[in-house]
Amino acid sequence: MPVDRIYIESSAAQLPAVEDIVRRIDPARASIVEDSQTVYDAVLKAKDPVSRGKQVLYLTQNRGPFVRNCPGTRNYTCCGYRILHVGTYCVMDCAYCILQSYFHPPVLQFFVNHDDMHRELAQLFAEERISRIGTGEFTDSLIWERWTPLCRDLIDTFAGQDRAVLELKTKTAAVARLLDREHRQKTIMAWSLNTERIIAEEERSTASLEARLTAAAKCADRGYPLAFHFDPMMIYEGCEAEYRQVVDRLFARIPSSAVVWISMGTFRFMPALKAVVERRFPRSKIIYGEFVPGLDGKMRYFSPLRIRLYREVAEAIRAHAPDITLYLCMEDEKTWQRSLGFFPQGKDGLNQMLDEAAVRHCGLLKSLTRF
């Protein structure tokens, strides 16, 4: 969905990033506002605010922390990820996306006070620990590539230190401007993967599976470490065979030695999302599976169904890459044991497992890890 309106917060109007972004889109579409209420009103009056919010770009300042701890979910194992909060929302339109009901109202925001961001990153790099940090929690990491050099800037910034690794997670293939960076393996290029059926039916305006794998192969050729996230996996008739096909296609294009980690997670959602999906994606059937309330209040597939799918896909991955770092996203110990045959031990077991993978593939300083 192309952006057709730009709002600029008055206090941010003179920041260096603003002029470049406005020029790349269209200065005639831009106007300065005193606060966010004008932007919210413009989106909320639309028939479909969720769609309208993807066409309205608000250039503003992040007045909270740029670097945040991933909120995780109590009662489920968290990986200790940290978030670099560069913006919110997305121009792509996935039926299952939690951002549809997370932001009120949904607005495509980009934070332009980058000097503040870099000060926080300098503090992060000074910590005596390994940090794994990504920009893809509240947005897609690479949708901003058409308007701003932020990703290139971040790759260059992370390349100058050895204490943290940046993960850029995407459903796009927008890597052309990143291939020439001297990244020093401190940036992991990561893709969310799904079956061709789910991509075609539930992931509007995203890159095809083939395009994602082609982009990943280009990054591997330039020495970037890679990661892949099978999340959210959907359960439907024949899904196991289709996910196995995705795994086969992945390793036909990508050497296992280039992959830092692979995660798996099945579709889960807060109950409020169901009405949004019914209204915006009337043909979608993803919300009508065998769901039960989880310990976190989210609806989750019945446990035996999740475990069966995890086992199938894990078996396919390990057939290609027996030693790969494979983990589950937001699952309990029982599901880990029955799906993967192990559970990371200790309070920070999963953190340590992923830190070790970062040390092996990204050249981080091992002396700084938690273990």
HELIX and SHEET records of a PDB file:
HELIX    1   1 SER A   10  ALA A   12  5                                   3    
HELIX    2   2 PRO A   16  ILE A   25  1                                  10    
HELIX    3   3 PRO A   27  ARG A   29  5                                   3    
HELIX    4   4 GLN A   37  LEU A   44  1                                   8    
HELIX    5   5 PRO A   49  ARG A   52  1                                   4    
HELIX    6   6 LEU A   99  TYR A  102  1                                   4    
HELIX    7   7 HIS A  114  PHE A  125  1                                  12    
HELIX    8   8 ILE A  143  ARG A  146  5                                   4    
HELIX    9   9 LEU A  150  ALA A  159  1                                  10    
HELIX   10  10 ALA A  176  LEU A  178  5                                   3    
HELIX   11  11 GLU A  196  GLU A  202  1                                   7    
HELIX   12  12 LEU A  209  ASP A  221  1                                  13    
HELIX   13  13 CYS A  239  ARG A  253  1                                  15    
HELIX   14  14 SER A  256  ALA A  258  5                                   3    
HELIX   15  15 ALA A  272  ARG A  280  1                                   9    
HELIX   16  16 ILE A  286  TYR A  288  5                                   3    
HELIX   17  17 SER A  303  HIS A  320  1                                  18    
HELIX   18  18 GLU A  333  LEU A  340  1                                   8    
HELIX   19  19 GLY A  349  CYS A  362  1                                  14    
HELIX   20  20 LYS A  366  LEU A  368  5                                   3    
SHEET    1   A 5 ALA A  30  VAL A  33  0                                        
SHEET    2   A 5 ARG A   5  GLU A   9  1                                        
SHEET    3   A 5 VAL A  56  THR A  60  1                                        
SHEET    4   A 5 LEU A 108  PHE A 111  1                                        
SHEET    5   A 5 GLY A  87  THR A  88 -1                                        
SHEET    1   B 8 VAL A  67  ASN A  69  0                                        
SHEET    2   B 8 ARG A  82  LEU A  84 -1                                        
SHEET    3   B 8 SER A 131  GLY A 134  1                                        
SHEET    4   B 8 ALA A 164  THR A 170  1                                        
SHEET    5   B 8 THR A 187  SER A 192  1                                        
SHEET    6   B 8 LEU A 226  MET A 233  1                                        
SHEET    7   B 8 VAL A 259  THR A 266  1                                        
SHEET    8   B 8 LEU A 326  LEU A 328  1                                        
SHEET    1   C 2 ASP A  93  CYS A  94  0                                        
SHEET    2   C 2 GLU A 203  ARG A 204 -1                                        
SHEET    1   D 3 ARG A 268  PHE A 269  0                                        
SHEET    2   D 3 MET A 299  TYR A 301 -1                                        
SHEET    3   D 3 PHE A 291  PRO A 293 -1                                        
END                                                                             
